[in-house]
Each structure stands twice: as structure tokens, then as C-alpha cells.
Amino acid sequence: GKGCALGENRPLICRVYPFWWKEGDQPSTEDFSIEINGECAMSTLWNFSTERVLEELGLSQDRVRKELILMNAALKEHREVLEEAGEGNIPAVELLDWFVDKIQQATLR
């Protein structure tokens, strides 16, 4: 009954769940539509609207939009890193080590 013990330290995906940007919208500015995306009991079982779920979770649309902008940027970055790994033919079993090495090299610059 107290929510997540991690509070504001939750991973980004947990901070935006169960919200996502509407298909066709681009989460690059703070003016895009959000919707429920996922198996949120408040939405699927109780038929709460997006606004009601936001209210129940104590969130504002602006806050969720800001988090979704961060999520979008993170997904783009992850895609770029995975594409680079693919171009370098990094085997899946070596991907984590390759990624850690890449981070270490970037921090040494």
C-alpha cells in the first residue's frame, strides 16, 4: 500500500509505466499525446481513463511527457549502440563486455 520502495529512484521504464506516446506522435517536444499502453489493471479491469490513472498515481501529464522524452532519447541511443555492435559483428555473449569497454573508453576521454 506504499508503492514502490525505490520511489523516485525507479528505473525510467518504471517511472513512465503504463504510459506511452500515441502512435504517430513524436515525443521530441513537450506537446504530444499520451495513452495507456500495457496491462494496467486500472485501465483494463476498471476502465479508468488516462486522466484518472494519472490522478490515481499522483502524476501529471507534463511529468509523464518529460519522462517519455527521456525514454525516447534512451531508446534511440540504445539502438545506435546495438547497430554499432552489429556492424562490428560483436557476438551476443561478448556484448556486455564490449559495452562496458565502450563506456570506460568514453569516460577516459
Secondary structure, DSSP 8 states (H G I E B T S, - for coil): ----TTGGGS-HHHHHTTEEE-TT--TTSS---EEE-S--HHHHTT---HHHHHHHHT--HHHHHHHHHHHHHHHHHHHHHHHHHHHTT--GGGHHHHHHHHHHHHHH-
